[in-house]
Each structure stands twice: as structure tokens, then as C-alpha cells.
Amino acid sequence: MAARRRDSRRNTRLVSSIVRLGLALAIAAVYALHQDVWLWRDARPLVFGFLPIGLAYHAAYCLAVALLLWVLTRLAWPSHLDDGEAH
């Protein structure tokens, strides 16, 4: 029984480490994708017939960043901030 608990804690730590690595890689990817040098020179093609490609890219980028921030607050929020103690 005690060995099973140790294995469970070890697996939780491993999953936590993998999740943290994945979140760090996602943050690095979002940071790198913000530098959209490939769309600077031309406003064509138009997305939906009226929206310049660079603006459409940034709209999609903002949605992706909002999703990433939601995931970060769900998975990586420091629990000590929710203790309810006023400083």
C-alpha cells in the first residue's frame, strides 16, 4: 500500500513536470510567433475579402494568447494566492 502511494506521488510529479515543460514551451512558442516578420510587406491576400492578412493573423494570435492565459490560470496558478489572507 505504501509503495503504491509513493508510485502515485512519483507519477504526479512526473506529470506535473511534463505539464510545466509543455506550458513553458507554449509560452516560448507564443512569444516567437508574435514576431510575425513574414506578413510585414504585403496586405494581400485579404481574409474574408476585406481583412488584411496581418490583421487577421493578429486577431487569431490574440485568441490563442487568451486561450493560453486561461490554461495557465487553470493549471499553473499558485495556490498560496488563494489562501484568503489579507496582507
C-alpha angles and dihedrals in degrees: 000000000000091000090054091053091050091050090048092052091047091051091048091052091048092050090046090052092048091048091049091050090049092050091048090050091048090052091049091048092050090049091051093045091054089071095074099176092155093070100047102094106049135038091202137130100051115219113226087000097286112044118089113236094241092055091046089050092053092047090054090044091054091051091050092049091049089052091048092050090050090052091047092052091048097046108024106032110133107246094211089071090065096055091105096230115141115222 
